[in-house]
Amino acid sequence: MVETASGDVDERRRVRIHAGPRPVSAVFPWALVGTTALSRHAASSGWTEAERWTTSGGRHFVALRACR
């Protein structure tokens, strides 16, 4: 199960967690993808979309299944 962005976005970044001005984590990779981009990346990696839904609070999710 993956939470996706609401729009058509496909971004990759390197981020770090801060507590105020002080970094409290190492830099790590982060991705922000919408459902269209997720489906495209999933298909090229051997996954298929099984279900997608939006909660009443406006959060978007996609359930993926490994291709057989």
N, C-alpha and C positions, 0 to 999 in steps of 0.2 A: 504494500500500500504506500502511495506517495502523495504528499500534499503538493499541489501545483499552484503557480501564480494565476491570478484571474485573467490576465491578458495574454497576448501572443508574444511571449518573451523567451529568449534563449541566451542567458548570460553565464559566464564563468568568471569567478574572481578568487583572489586569495585574501582572506580576512583574518582578523585577530579580535579577540574579546577584550574589552577594556572595562575597568571599574573606575569611572571618572576618567581622568587623564592617564591613568596607569594601566599598561597592558597586563593582563592576567592569564594570557594563553600564548602559545606559539602560533605562528601563522599557519593556516590550513586552507585547503581548497573548499570552495562553496559554489553551488550552482543555483540559479533561479530560472525555472522553466515553466512555461504554460503547458496546457494539455496537448496542444498540437505538437510542440517540440518534444515533449516527453514521449508521445506515441512514436514519433520518427526515430528517436534515439533508442527506444525500447525495441522496435522492430529490427533495427540493425544490430542489436545485441542478443537476439534470440528470445525476446519477450513479446507478448501480445496483450493488448488491453482487454481485460475481462469485464470491467465495470467502471463507470465514472459517476460522480455525484457532487452536489453542492449542498452544504449544510444551510440551515436557516440563518446562521450567522455570516454566510457569504464565503466560507472556506471551501476550496475545491480539492477533490481527491480522485485518484485513479488507482484501481487495483490491477496489478499486472500478473500474468501467468506465463511460466516458461513454455515456449513452443515445444511441441512434441515431434 
